[in-house]
């Protein structure tokens, strides 16, 4: 049978507890770093997506304005960019 002394058990318990505390602190630091990076990626990725969709919507609107000008329209047109109206003046209306 394998026997361990009381002193040896106390030393082993202390070493294991200290190791677990160090592991917990390292885990907290690593998780903080990981969460910060993931939040940064999510934030900038979301902003890039919003800007890309707004750019695409504005591009589609400009194509529609060009088509209407080619069809003979002379009125100004309005497109939206981030919820704001953007007036596109017709060069034919002046």
N, C-alpha and C positions, 0 to 999 in steps of 0.2 A: 504494500500500500504506500502511496505517496503522501508524505507528511510535510507540512509547512509550519514554521514557527510563527508565533504571534508578531514578533518584530518584523519578520519578512512579509507577513500579510499586511501590516500597517504601511510599510514602505511601498509595497506594490499598490495598495489602495491609493496612497498619496500620489504616486507617479501616474497612475491611470486617471485619477481625478484632475490632476494638473494638465495632463495631456488632453483630456476632454474639454477643459476650460480653454486651452489654447486653440483647439480645433474649433470650438464654438466661436471664439473671437475672430479667427481667420475666416470662418464661414460667413459671419455677419459682414465683415469687410468685403469679401468676394461677392456676396449677394447684393450689397449696396452698389458696388461697381457695376454689376451685371444689370441691376434694375435701372440704374442711371443711364447706362448705355441703351437699354431697350426703350426707355422713355424718350430719349433723345432721337433714336431712330424712328419711333412712332410719330413724334411731333414733326420732324422734318419731312418724313414720308407723307404725312397727312397734308402738310402745307404744300408739298410738291404736287400732290394729287389735286388739291383745290385749284392751284394756279394753272395746272395743265387743263382741267376741265373748263375753267373760265377762258383760257386762251383758245381752246377748241370752239367754245360757244361764240366767242367774238369773231373768230375766223369764219365760222358758218354764217354769222350775221353779215359780215363784210361780203362774202360770196353772194348772199341774197341781195344785198344792195347793188352790187355790180350787175347781177342779172336783171334787176329792175331798171337800172340805168340803161342797159343795153336794149331793154324792151321799150324805152322811150319815157320813163318816169323822170320828172324834173323836181320832185319834192325832196326835202331833206328826209333822212331816215334816222331812226333811233335804235341803238343796240344797248344792251346792258352789260356792264363789267363790274363784278363784285356788288351787284345790286344797285349800281348807279347807272343812270341813263347817260349814254354817250351819243351826242348828236353828230351825224355824219352829214355835212353840208353837200348838197348836190352842186356840182360845177355847172350843171345845165340850167339851174334855176335863177342864176344871176343875170 
